[in-house]
């Protein structure tokens, strides 16, 4: 018990380490209260839209049960984070390059095994992330849908949370539940209304969410915008190519450009500080350990 507590203490100290500081990055956690709202597809295309604005983006597939960012992108990854220890791969071996030069950390299905890594193994992981720390401006984490321990860990480790919903009443209800959880761990929560038929429908959806969160949670949520229902999204999915690449002039792509500009260049962030890539990773592991009950 003492040894495990000591390990956790050392990990938390790693979070605040100031020697050899890495480049500051902004970490966004994209999540949703339920499946079927288009969260992963949105994460991929949002990352591409931000990349097109001149930012270097790392997209992390953190849906530990149904990792499928590689499917949306038509990529075929061989490795994940677990292979750093199991077969001696480097982080460069694991990360894939996608369209527009975006980087993808694919199918991190083994990431929850990090709850059991030793301090020496954690150092190896952190050093791996330090090797690529200066390569990125933005990290986008695509989590699984719903409220689970692993999703909460990713929210805790991020600077800001983006909750994706659709106008469907059940999706809005579940989005509220996700916001209620996220507010305990995150200074700033954004909302994107996906698959909206028109602007009024999206604004009505956001108005319901905003009024509920203000009345019952006493918090402000930031409306990033909407993505209109667009038939090109289905076509692109069938071709395993992001719609932002195949249909850059589509309504959906234009919506994401607006969202990206608002996210990157809009109002000043309320989060206390940005992360570093290695700092984010050590922080993530500390929360994973805590959330799975390893003390």
N, C-alpha and C positions, 0 to 999 in steps of 0.2 A: 504493500500500500504506500509506504513512504517513498519507495523508488519511483512508482508511477506518478505520485504527486510532484516529486522532484523533476521528473521529465517534463510534466506539464508546465511547471514554473519556468524551466529553461526555454521552453517553446515560446511562452509569453514574453520572456526577456528578448527573444529573437525578434519579436514584433517591433520592439523599440530600439533595436540596434542602430547606431548612428555611424559606425565606422564604414568607410567605403560606400557612401550612399549611392543608390542607383537612381536612374532617371524616374521622375514622377510620372505615374500613369493614372488615368481615371478608370475605375472598375464599375461596370454596370451589370446588374443581375436582372435578366429578363425571365419573368415567371408568370404563372397564371393560376387561377383557382381551380380550373378544370381543363381536361383535354379537349381537343377539337376546335380550339379558338385560333389555330394557325400560329402558335407561338414560335415554333422552331423555324418555320418558313419566314416569319417576320424577322427573327433574330439574324438569320443568314443575310437576307436582303437589306436589313438595316445596317449590318456590318459593311456590306458592299457600298451602300450609299455614303456612309461615313468615310470609307476608304477613298471614294471618288472625290471627297472634299479635301483630300491631301493629308489625311490622318493615317497613321499606321495602326492597323487593327489586328488584334489576336482574338479569334472566336473560339471559345471553349465549349465543347459539347459535354455538359454536365448532367444530362438526363441519364442517370445511372441504370435505369431499367430499359428504356427504349431509345438509346442513342441513335440518332438518324440524321445528323447534320451532313455526314458523308453521303447519305442517300440523296438529299436535296441537291448537293453539289456534284453528284456523279463521281465521287472519289472512292478509292478502295484502300483504306488504311491498313497497315500491317501491325502497328504497335500502338500501345497506350502508355500511360505513366508507369504502370507496374513493370514494364520492360526495362526501365532504368536500373532497377535492382535485379530483376530475374535474368536478364541476358546482357546487361551492361550497355544498353543503348543510351545515347545522349539525347537531350531535349531536341537537338537539331534533327536527329533521326526520326523523332516522333511527329514533329510539327510538319504539316503539309502546306503547300502553297496553292491557293485557289485563284479564282478570277480576280483581276485588277491588282494582284499581288497580296491579297488578304491572306493571313496565316490562320491555320486551323489546328487546334489541339483536339484530335478526333476521339470519339467514343471512349471517354474516360471512365469506362465501366469498372475499372479496378481501383478507382480513386479512394473508395471508402476503406480499402485495406490500409490506407495511411493511418488509420486509427491505431494500428499495431506496429508502426515503424519505430525503430529505436532512435535515440537522439543522433547517433552517428549516421544512420540512414537518412534522417531528416536533413542533416547537414549536406549530404550528397544531393538531395533533391533541391535544396535552397541554392547550392552552388550551381546546379544546372540552370535554374531560372536566372541566376545572376549573369550567366553567359549570354543571355538574350535580352537582358533587362532594358538595354538602350535601344532596342529595335521597335518598341511599340509606344503609342500614345494612348490607345484605348484598348481595354479588355471588355469583351461582351461575353457573359456567361449565360448559356441557354440551359436552364434547369428543367427538371421534370415538372409536370403539372401537379397541383395539389399541395397540401401541407404535409411534409414529412421531415424527419430529422436531417436528412441530407440537403433538402431544399433550404431549410432554415440555416444550415451551416454556410451555404453559399451566400445567402442574404446577409448574414452577419459579417462575412468577410468582405463584402462589397461596399463601395462608396455610396451608390445610389441604386434604387430598385425601380424597374420598369414592369408594371403589371399590365398584361394584355387581356382584353376582354372583347366580346362581341356584344351587339345590342340584345341578344337573347336573354330573357329574364334570369334563367338559371346561371348563365355565365356571369351576369352582373352581380348576382347574389354571392357567387363563389369568389369573384374578384374582391368584393367587400371583405370577405373572410380573410383573403390573402393580405389585403391592406391592413386589416386589424392585427394580423401577426407581424407583418413587416415593420409596422411603426415602432415596435419594441426594439428593433435592431438597426434601423436606418433613419438617417436624418431627413432624407428627401425621397419621396415616392412619386413616380410619374405614372401616367395612365395613357395607353394607346387603345383606341377603339378600332378593332379590326373587322373587316367584312361588313362595313356599313353600306347601306343602299344609297345614302345621301348624307349631306352635311347636317341636316336637321336631325336625322335619326341619331347620328353620332353625338351631337351636342345634347340631345335629350338624355341619352345614355349617361353621358358625363355629368350632366346636371343632377341626375338621380344619385350617382355615386358621390358627387361632391357634397350634396346636401346631407346625405346619410353620414358621411365621415366627419363632417363638421358638427353635426348635431350629437352623434353618439360617441365619436372618438376625439372630438375637439382638435382635429388636425386639418391641415391644408394639403390637398393632393394637386400635383401639377399636370394639367392636360397638355400632353405633347402633340396630340392631333389624331387624325383618323387615317385609315387605309380603306379606300372604297372597294366594294365588291367588284372584281374585274375578272373576266373570263380568261385573260392571259395567264393568270396565276395557275389555273388548272393545267393549261397547256404546257407551261414551263415545268410544272411538277412532273408531268408525264414524261417529259424529255430529260428529267433530272438535271435541269439547268435553271439557275435562279432567274426569276422574271426580270430583275433589275438588269441582268446581262442581256437576255434575249429580247426584252421589250422595254428599253430604257425610256421610251416616250409614252408609255402606258399611264393610265390614271394611277394605278397602284405605285408605280415607280416615282411619279411626281409627288405623290403623297409622302413617300419615304424620304425624298430629298427635303421636303418641307420639315418633316419631323427631325431629320438629321441636323439641319441648320438650326432649328430651335434648340436641340439638345446640346450642340457644340458651341453655338454662338449666341444663344439666348440669354435669359436672365442668369445672374451670378448664382452659382451653386451655393446651397446652404450647408452642404456637407463640410465637416470640420477641416478635412485635408484630403489630398489625393494620396494614393498608395504608391508603393514601389512594387515591381513584379515579384521580387523575392520576399518582400514584406507581406504582400497579399497572400502568398502561398503559405508562409509560416503561420499567418493569422488564420487561414482556412483550416490548416491541420489542427491548430489548437481548438477550434470550435468543433471540428469533427470528433476529436477525442472527447471533448466535454459532452457532446450530444449523444454519443453512443455509450456514455457512462463509464469511460475509462478515466479513472482518477488516481 
